[in-house]
Amino acid sequence: DVLRSNIRGNIGFIFATNCQLDDIREVLAKHVRDSAAKSGQMAKANLSLPAGPTGMDPSQTAFFQALNIGTKIVKGQIELVSEFPILKQ
């Protein structure tokens, strides 16, 4: 019961009796995967949308307006007026 009360979140147990802790760390390091970004997490790199054409048709301007991203319509497609930062370190 003491162990069960201290377990929270996504936790996995590794039962190993015939190897060293370094061996386990090495195997786990090979299988690390990136996960989806969540609000409030620290970014690993800066990322921004470049200014210029998006290839999207003008009916989708509401998407950019909801995010306060400046756009204009040029030659039947949405174009970003200026670079827009998405992620900051």
Secondary structure as UniProt FT lines:
FT   HELIX           2..6
FT   HELIX           21..30
FT   TURN            39..40
FT   STRAND          47..49
FT   STRAND          52..53
FT   HELIX           58..60
FT   HELIX           61..66
FT   TURN            67..68
FT   STRAND          71..74
FT   TURN            75..76
FT   STRAND          77..80
FT   STRAND          84..87
//
